[in-house]
Amino acid sequence: MKKSYLRSLLVASTLLIIILLMISGALIKKNRLYPGDVRESIVVDGIERTFILHLPPSGPANGSLPLVIALHGGGGDGFDMEKLTESGLNRLANENGFIVVYPDAIGKHWNDGRNLSWYRSHRENVDDVGFIEAIIDYLIGNYGVDPKNVFVVGMSNGGLMTYRLACDIPERLGAIAVVGVSMSENLYKDCPSGLPVPILIILGTDDPLVPWNGGELHLGPVKLGRVVSINETIDYWVERNGCTNTSEGEYLPDKGPGDGTEVWKEHYFNCREGAEVVFYGIAGGGHTWPGGYQYLPEKIVGKTSRDIDANRVVWEFFRRHLHGA
């Protein structure tokens, strides 16, 4: 019995390592900067923390720049997030005059509150909330970022970290967007703040890592903490933001025929302080960035929808919540 358990644990651990290496290797190809990028670092709690900064060729006439913080998924880094989006966020930044920053997690995983033993950031309780706050302060002081126009978008582990930021420092965020994950059980049960935050969520029905109806996150047999269902996640934010009206979910035009997905949109409005809740469901969609890079085969991460461009959907959502726009 003991040998069988150890064998299963070894197989699970090996599978996790292989998948993470595949994800990292598939995305990196290699770490060349995109035009307009610079690499920077700051020291937080005595640790040098790194990030990629994408600067637009010009900003608003008043010199005050919006900021979009884009958080990578588990097993990746800031450059991987940039590549996952096919640098679409950079193009939109150039067109609309905002800064994008792609931070790097320690050990390629964010301390998102799941308290896992697998990851260094969790074991050592790395202060990633403090890291993101330090980035915001640094960019306000050195690059003219408008403190009232700070937005965060995250994919997968980065999405879980985005939920955590909305629980820990909501007063610093203009709006958030989460792609590829519902809310962790830990935060759902114990979120420190009830302040309204505008939120956009995108999730695929056929995500092989994130169960639509809640339960264990998993890479094959490896369990990685629990999430609540997408319906519970939406209900949480609708209640927290005090939304009183909703539009019926409607399917959007099929702009990517043959991709095996369809997209519907739900909108919850008349919310406290304008903190709307928007949800895009990707019928047939996997653990992917809609319109982005298919970083691993469909049999591992599922289908990438071509019906919407997540970069544009996210920015248009953030733009609606620009202070003073």
C-alpha positions in Angstrom: 0.0 0.0 0.0 2.8 2.4 1.0 4.8 1.5 -2.2 1.8 2.2 -4.3 1.2 5.6 -2.7 4.9 6.6 -3.1 4.7 5.4 -6.8 1.6 7.5 -7.4 3.2 10.5 -5.7 6.4 10.2 -7.8 4.3 9.9 -11.0 2.3 13.0 -10.1 5.4 15.0 -9.2 7.1 14.0 -12.4 4.0 14.9 -14.5 3.8 18.3 -12.8 7.5 19.0 -13.5 7.1 17.9 -17.2 4.0 20.1 -17.8 5.6 23.1 -16.2 8.7 22.7 -18.2 6.6 22.3 -21.4 4.7 25.5 -20.5 7.9 27.5 -19.9 9.6 26.1 -22.9 6.7 26.6 -25.2 6.3 30.2 -24.2 9.8 31.5 -24.0 11.3 31.0 -27.4 13.5 33.1 -26.3 13.4 36.0 -23.9 13.8 38.8 -26.4 12.3 42.1 -25.5 9.5 43.6 -27.7 10.0 47.1 -29.1 9.3 49.6 -26.4 10.2 47.3 -23.6 12.7 47.8 -20.8 13.7 45.5 -18.0 13.7 46.9 -14.5 13.9 45.8 -10.9 13.1 47.0 -7.4 14.0 45.6 -4.0 11.1 44.4 -1.9 11.7 42.9 1.6 15.4 42.6 0.7 14.7 40.7 -2.5 15.4 42.0 -6.0 12.1 41.7 -7.9 12.1 42.0 -11.7 9.6 43.1 -14.3 9.3 44.1 -18.0 8.0 47.6 -18.6 6.3 48.5 -21.9 6.3 52.2 -22.6 4.1 53.8 -25.3 5.7 56.2 -27.8 3.5 59.0 -26.4 0.9 59.5 -23.6 -2.0 61.7 -22.9 -1.6 65.5 -23.3 -1.7 65.9 -19.5 1.3 63.5 -19.1 -0.6 61.3 -16.7 -0.5 57.7 -17.8 -2.9 54.8 -17.1 -1.2 51.6 -16.0 -2.1 48.0 -16.8 -0.4 45.3 -14.7 -0.4 41.9 -16.5 0.2 38.9 -14.3 1.5 35.7 -15.8 0.2 32.1 -15.1 2.0 29.5 -13.1 5.2 28.2 -14.5 5.8 31.3 -16.5 7.2 34.8 -16.1 6.5 38.3 -17.4 7.8 37.6 -20.8 5.6 34.6 -21.1 2.6 36.7 -20.4 3.7 39.2 -23.0 4.0 36.3 -25.5 0.7 34.7 -24.5 -1.1 37.9 -25.5 0.8 38.0 -28.8 2.0 41.4 -27.6 -1.6 42.6 -28.2 -1.6 44.6 -24.9 1.6 46.4 -26.2 -0.1 47.4 -29.4 -3.1 48.7 -27.6 -0.8 50.6 -25.2 0.9 52.2 -28.2 -2.4 53.2 -29.7 -4.0 54.4 -26.5 -1.1 55.8 -24.5 -0.9 53.6 -21.4 1.9 51.7 -19.7 1.9 47.9 -19.4 4.1 46.1 -16.8 4.7 42.4 -16.8 6.1 41.4 -13.3 7.9 38.2 -12.6 6.8 35.9 -9.7 9.4 34.3 -7.5 9.8 30.6 -8.6 7.3 31.4 -11.4 4.3 31.2 -9.1 2.4 34.0 -7.4 1.5 33.8 -3.7 -2.2 33.9 -4.4 -3.5 32.7 -1.0 -4.0 29.0 -1.7 -1.2 28.1 0.8 0.3 25.3 -1.3 3.5 23.4 -0.4 4.5 22.9 -4.0 5.6 26.5 -4.6 8.4 28.6 -3.0 6.2 31.7 -3.0 3.6 29.9 -0.9 6.0 28.1 1.4 7.9 31.3 2.2 4.8 33.5 2.2 6.3 35.9 -0.3 4.7 39.3 -0.1 3.5 39.6 -3.7 0.8 42.1 -2.7 3.6 44.3 -1.4 5.6 43.7 -4.7 2.7 44.9 -6.8 2.1 47.9 -4.5 5.9 48.7 -4.8 5.6 48.6 -8.6 2.7 51.0 -8.6 4.5 53.4 -6.3 7.7 53.2 -8.4 5.9 53.9 -11.7 3.9 56.7 -10.1 7.1 58.3 -8.9 9.3 57.6 -12.0 7.0 57.3 -15.0 4.1 59.6 -14.4 1.5 56.9 -13.8 -1.9 58.2 -12.6 -2.6 56.6 -9.2 -6.3 56.7 -10.0 -6.0 54.7 -13.2 -4.2 51.5 -12.2 -5.6 48.2 -13.6 -4.7 44.6 -13.2 -5.3 41.6 -15.4 -4.2 38.1 -14.7 -4.2 34.7 -16.4 -4.6 31.5 -14.3 -2.3 31.7 -11.3 -2.0 35.4 -12.2 -5.8 35.6 -12.2 -5.9 34.1 -8.7 -3.4 36.7 -7.7 -5.6 39.4 -9.2 -8.5 38.3 -7.0 -6.2 38.5 -4.0 -5.2 42.1 -4.9 -8.9 43.0 -5.1 -9.3 41.6 -1.6 -6.1 43.2 -0.1 -5.7 46.5 -1.9 -9.0 47.3 -3.7 -8.6 51.0 -3.0 -5.6 51.1 -5.4 -7.3 49.5 -8.3 -9.5 51.1 -10.9 -10.7 47.7 -12.2 -9.5 44.2 -12.6 -9.8 41.4 -15.2 -9.3 37.7 -14.7 -8.8 35.1 -17.5 -8.9 31.3 -17.1 -9.9 30.8 -13.4 -12.7 31.3 -10.9 -12.2 32.4 -7.3 -10.2 30.3 -4.8 -12.2 28.9 -1.9 -9.8 30.6 0.5 -10.6 34.1 -0.8 -14.3 33.3 -1.4 -14.6 32.4 2.3 -12.3 35.1 3.7 -11.8 38.2 1.6 -10.6 41.1 3.8 -12.4 43.8 1.9 -15.9 44.4 0.6 -15.2 47.5 -1.4 -16.7 47.5 -4.9 -14.2 46.8 -7.7 -15.3 46.6 -11.4 -14.4 43.2 -12.7 -14.3 41.3 -16.0 -14.0 37.5 -16.0 -13.4 35.2 -18.9 -13.5 31.4 -18.5 -13.9 28.4 -20.8 -16.4 25.7 -20.1 -13.9 22.9 -21.2 -10.9 24.2 -19.2 -9.0 20.9 -18.3 -7.3 22.6 -15.3 -10.1 24.7 -13.8 -13.4 22.9 -13.0 -16.4 25.0 -14.2 -18.5 23.9 -11.3 -15.8 24.3 -8.7 -13.5 21.8 -7.0 -9.8 20.9 -7.3 -7.5 22.7 -9.6 -5.3 20.1 -11.1 -2.5 19.3 -13.5 -3.3 15.6 -14.3 -3.4 13.9 -10.9 -1.7 16.8 -9.1 -4.1 18.7 -6.9 -3.4 22.5 -6.7 -6.0 23.9 -4.3 -9.8 24.4 -4.6 -11.9 27.0 -6.4 -15.6 27.8 -6.2 -17.8 27.5 -9.3 -17.9 30.3 -11.9 -21.5 30.9 -10.9 -20.5 31.4 -7.2 -17.7 33.6 -8.3 -20.0 35.8 -10.3 -22.6 35.9 -7.5 -19.9 37.0 -5.0 -18.9 39.9 -7.2 -22.5 40.9 -8.0 -23.3 41.0 -4.3 -20.1 42.7 -3.3 -20.5 45.4 -6.0 -24.2 45.9 -5.2 -25.4 45.3 -8.8 -29.1 45.4 -9.2 -29.6 44.8 -12.9 -28.5 42.2 -15.4 -28.7 41.7 -19.1 -29.5 38.2 -20.3 -26.6 36.2 -21.6 -26.3 36.5 -25.3 -24.1 34.7 -27.8 -21.7 36.9 -29.8 -21.0 36.7 -33.5 -18.9 33.6 -34.5 -15.8 35.4 -35.7 -13.7 32.3 -35.6 -15.7 29.5 -37.3 -14.0 26.2 -37.0 -12.2 27.0 -33.7 -14.7 24.8 -31.8 -15.9 27.6 -29.5 -18.7 30.0 -29.0 -18.8 33.0 -26.7 -21.6 34.5 -24.7 -21.6 37.6 -22.5 -23.3 38.5 -19.3 -23.5 42.0 -17.9 -24.4 43.1 -14.3 -24.9 46.8 -13.9 -26.4 49.5 -11.7 -23.7 48.7 -9.2 -22.2 50.7 -6.3 -19.7 53.3 -7.6 -20.2 52.0 -11.1 -18.5 48.8 -10.3 -20.0 46.6 -13.1 -19.5 42.9 -13.4 -18.9 41.5 -16.9 -18.5 37.8 -17.7 -17.5 36.1 -21.0 -18.2 32.4 -21.1 -16.3 30.5 -23.8 -18.3 27.4 -24.7 -15.8 24.7 -25.7 -12.9 27.0 -24.5 -9.8 25.7 -22.7 -7.2 27.1 -20.3 -6.2 29.7 -22.8 -6.1 33.4 -23.7 -8.9 34.1 -26.3 -7.3 35.4 -29.5 -3.8 34.7 -28.1 -1.0 32.2 -28.5 -1.9 28.4 -28.3 1.0 27.8 -26.0 0.4 24.0 -25.7 -1.5 21.4 -27.7 -5.3 21.3 -27.3 -5.2 17.9 -25.7 -3.3 19.5 -22.8 -4.8 23.0 -22.3 -7.9 22.9 -24.6 -9.0 25.2 -27.4 -8.2 28.8 -27.9 -11.2 30.8 -29.0 -10.8 33.1 -32.0 -14.2 34.7 -31.5 -12.9 37.5 -29.3 -9.6 39.2 -28.7 -9.1 39.1 -24.9 -6.5 42.0 -25.2 -9.1 44.3 -26.7 -11.9 43.1 -24.5 -9.8 43.7 -21.4 -8.6 47.2 -22.4 -12.1 48.3 -23.5 -13.3 47.3 -20.1 -10.5 49.2 -18.4 -11.0 52.2 -20.6 -14.7 52.5 -19.4 -13.3 52.9 -15.9 -10.7 55.5 -16.5 -10.9 58.2 -13.9 -11.6 61.5 -15.6 -12.2 60.0 -19.0 
